[in-house]
Amino acid sequence: MGMHSHSCQRLEACSSSIKFKVCNILNLTMSRLS
């Protein structure tokens, strides 16, 4: 779908350290899958 690349960037909630780490993990996982 291509959403995985920009989803975390569009989420301002990722400013928090914990959610930011989760976003990084999700981005890395999606990058490996694609």
C-alpha positions as CSV (number, residue, x, y, z in Angstrom):
1,M,0.0,0.0,0.0
2,G,2.9,2.3,0.7
3,M,1.5,3.6,3.9
4,H,4.2,2.1,6.1
5,S,6.7,4.7,4.9
6,H,4.8,7.8,6.0
7,S,2.5,6.4,8.7
8,C,4.9,7.1,11.6
9,Q,6.0,10.4,10.1
10,R,2.4,11.6,10.1
11,L,1.7,10.5,13.6
12,E,2.7,13.4,15.9
13,A,2.2,11.0,18.8
14,C,5.5,9.4,17.9
15,S,7.2,12.4,19.5
16,S,7.1,10.4,22.7
17,S,10.2,8.2,23.1
18,I,8.3,4.9,23.6
19,K,6.0,5.4,20.6
20,F,9.0,6.6,18.6
21,K,10.8,3.4,19.2
22,V,7.7,1.4,18.3
23,C,7.5,3.4,15.0
24,N,11.1,2.7,14.2
25,I,10.6,-1.0,14.8
26,L,7.5,-1.0,12.7
27,N,9.3,0.9,9.9
28,L,12.2,-1.5,10.0
29,T,9.9,-4.6,9.9
30,M,7.8,-3.2,7.0
31,S,11.0,-2.3,5.1
32,R,12.2,-5.9,5.4
33,L,8.8,-7.3,4.3
34,S,8.6,-5.1,1.2
